[in-house]
Amino acid sequence: MTPHVKIADTGLSVSRLGLGTVKFGRNEEVKYPESFEIPDDQQVLALLSQAHDAGINLLDTAPAYGSAQQRLGKLVGNNDDWLICSKVGERFANGISEYVYTEAETRQTVENSLRDLKREALDIVLIHSNGDDLHVLQETPVMETLLRLKQEGKIRAAGVSSKTVAGGLLALQHLDVVMCMYNLLETDELPVILAASESDKGIFIKKGLMSGHLDKASQDNPLLASYRHIFAQPGVSSLIVGTINPQHLQQNIDALNTVLAV
Ligand SMILES: NC(=O)c1ccc[n+]([C@@H]2O[C@H](COP(=O)([O-])OP(=O)(O)OC[C@H]3O[C@@H](n4cnc5c(N)ncnc54)[C@H](OP(=O)(O)O)[C@@H]3O)[C@@H](O)[C@H]2O)c1
């Protein structure tokens, strides 16, 4: 069974492997190697059941992932076996992303997610950065608003999906979770992971399999090499892998168990 790890003082305990859900709801303006059909409800339910059986309890989603969040709400929303990580800050409509970090937008997005996910409180909410992390965190009301929503009991853990070392390090001081990119080819954000290893804050890894471009890595077994590379860092809480392929999901579960067993 996939082991779990605690996130700061939030009371949340997440599996070391999480399931990313972009492909559950969005197939335009994405950077995957191949185009794909969005899976139907039966296919999503089968993937979720397979993940659940392996001990995975973490689902990563966002209002900007097309229909993904609403579908999760419909399929598992009120099942608290699942911890659902949502986002604020990015809207996606008609193929275009827009970033809005006002207090009103942040509050409205959280209310919409509570409704979509059929929850009284959201487990984890991350600020979806536009890349200008320090500006987003220091010059807009989004972080303060998220922390207030946590005090109000509407969310249990707050964090950021960051894109810079400076942003990730700042977020570690104020928030519970930082989601950062780290893989065999892109290691710039390693200082954030190292800093987190000296705290009890959560680190979620996005794009750990290079968004599916595993063939760009030089290793013989790039999948296993990716898992070794990521879990060599004690600061990593969970790797969020996006897949809609049950064989790939099983390979990911097996790779995690192989790497953590050593
Ligand atoms: N907050 C943000 O800004 C942000 C940005 C990007 C991603 N994310 C989150 O992180 C998650 C993961 O990111 P990502 O989807 O970009 O990258 P990823 O997990 O590195 O890669 C996903 C791609 O890898 C393929 N894949 C998965 N397992 C595989 C395996 N065992 N063998 C071969 N290919 C495999 C998937 O294809 P198949 O479906 O065919 O398996 C999919 O195309 C997303 O779903 C999302 O939840 C967040």
Ligand as a Chemical Component Dictionary entry (heavy atoms), coordinates in Angstrom:
data_LIG
# 
_chem_comp.id                   LIG 
_chem_comp.type                 NON-POLYMER 
_chem_comp.pdbx_formal_charge   0 
_chem_comp.three_letter_code    LIG 
# 
loop_
_chem_comp_atom.comp_id 
_chem_comp_atom.atom_id 
_chem_comp_atom.alt_atom_id 
_chem_comp_atom.type_symbol 
_chem_comp_atom.charge 
_chem_comp_atom.model_Cartn_x 
_chem_comp_atom.model_Cartn_y 
_chem_comp_atom.model_Cartn_z 
_chem_comp_atom.pdbx_ordinal 
LIG N1  N1  N 0  -0.617 23.802 -10.683 1  
LIG C1  C1  C 0  -0.025 23.786 -11.824 2  
LIG O1  O1  O 0  0.410  24.828 -12.311 3  
LIG C2  C2  C 0  0.134  22.496 -12.507 4  
LIG C3  C3  C 0  0.752  22.463 -13.735 5  
LIG C4  C4  C 0  0.911  21.253 -14.319 6  
LIG C5  C5  C 0  0.468  20.124 -13.674 7  
LIG N2  N2  N 1  -0.146 20.180 -12.473 8  
LIG C6  C6  C 0  -0.638 18.975 -11.795 9  
LIG O2  O2  O 0  0.320  17.971 -11.825 10 
LIG C7  C7  C 0  -0.215 16.837 -12.515 11 
LIG C8  C8  C 0  0.886  16.180 -13.282 12 
LIG O3  O3  O 0  1.426  17.068 -14.235 13 
LIG P1  P1  P 0  1.489  16.714 -15.751 14 
LIG O4  O4  O 0  0.283  15.916 -16.115 15 
LIG O5  O5  O -1 1.798  17.953 -16.513 16 
LIG O6  O6  O 0  2.809  15.863 -15.834 17 
LIG P2  P2  P 0  3.290  14.379 -15.534 18 
LIG O7  O7  O 0  2.549  13.733 -14.449 19 
LIG O8  O8  O 0  4.762  14.490 -15.474 20 
LIG O9  O9  O 0  2.965  13.627 -16.910 21 
LIG C9  C9  C 0  1.703  13.198 -17.278 22 
LIG C10 C10 C 0  1.874  12.526 -18.626 23 
LIG O10 O10 O 0  2.719  11.389 -18.441 24 
LIG C11 C11 C 0  2.090  10.237 -18.962 25 
LIG N3  N3  N 0  2.382  9.135  -18.049 26 
LIG C12 C12 C 0  1.925  8.954  -16.777 27 
LIG N4  N4  N 0  2.389  7.813  -16.268 28 
LIG C13 C13 C 0  3.159  7.255  -17.246 29 
LIG C14 C14 C 0  3.889  6.042  -17.329 30 
LIG N5  N5  N 0  3.929  5.188  -16.312 31 
LIG N6  N6  N 0  4.567  5.779  -18.478 32 
LIG C15 C15 C 0  4.525  6.637  -19.508 33 
LIG N7  N7  N 0  3.832  7.795  -19.500 34 
LIG C16 C16 C 0  3.158  8.094  -18.371 35 
LIG C17 C17 C 0  0.625  10.550 -19.044 36 
LIG O11 O11 O 0  0.039  9.903  -20.152 37 
LIG P3  P3  P 0  -1.085 8.759  -19.953 38 
LIG O12 O12 O 0  -2.337 9.469  -19.583 39 
LIG O13 O13 O 0  -1.110 8.106  -21.271 40 
LIG O14 O14 O 0  -0.581 7.869  -18.861 41 
LIG C18 C18 C 0  0.568  12.066 -19.218 42 
LIG O15 O15 O 0  0.536  12.410 -20.574 43 
LIG C19 C19 C 0  -1.366 17.379 -13.363 44 
LIG O16 O16 O 0  -2.354 16.412 -13.684 45 
LIG C20 C20 C 0  -1.894 18.430 -12.442 46 
LIG O17 O17 O 0  -2.740 17.814 -11.482 47 
LIG C21 C21 C 0  -0.296 21.346 -11.891 48 
# 
loop_
_chem_comp_bond.comp_id 
_chem_comp_bond.atom_id_1 
_chem_comp_bond.atom_id_2 
_chem_comp_bond.value_order 
_chem_comp_bond.pdbx_ordinal 
LIG N1  C1  SING 1  
LIG C1  O1  DOUB 2  
LIG C1  C2  SING 3  
LIG C2  C3  SING 4  
LIG C2  C21 DOUB 5  
LIG C3  C4  DOUB 6  
LIG C4  C5  SING 7  
LIG C5  N2  DOUB 8  
LIG N2  C6  SING 9  
LIG N2  C21 SING 10 
LIG C6  O2  SING 11 
LIG C6  C20 SING 12 
LIG O2  C7  SING 13 
LIG C7  C8  SING 14 
LIG C7  C19 SING 15 
LIG C8  O3  SING 16 
LIG O3  P1  SING 17 
LIG P1  O4  DOUB 18 
LIG P1  O5  SING 19 
LIG P1  O6  SING 20 
LIG O6  P2  SING 21 
LIG P2  O7  DOUB 22 
LIG P2  O8  SING 23 
LIG P2  O9  SING 24 
LIG O9  C9  SING 25 
LIG C9  C10 SING 26 
LIG C10 O10 SING 27 
LIG C10 C18 SING 28 
LIG O10 C11 SING 29 
LIG C11 N3  SING 30 
LIG C11 C17 SING 31 
LIG N3  C12 SING 32 
LIG N3  C16 SING 33 
LIG C12 N4  DOUB 34 
LIG N4  C13 SING 35 
LIG C13 C14 SING 36 
LIG C13 C16 DOUB 37 
LIG C14 N5  SING 38 
LIG C14 N6  DOUB 39 
LIG N6  C15 SING 40 
LIG C15 N7  DOUB 41 
LIG N7  C16 SING 42 
LIG C17 O11 SING 43 
LIG C17 C18 SING 44 
LIG O11 P3  SING 45 
LIG P3  O12 DOUB 46 
LIG P3  O13 SING 47 
LIG P3  O14 SING 48 
LIG C18 O15 SING 49 
LIG C19 O16 SING 50 
LIG C19 C20 SING 51 
LIG C20 O17 SING 52 
# 
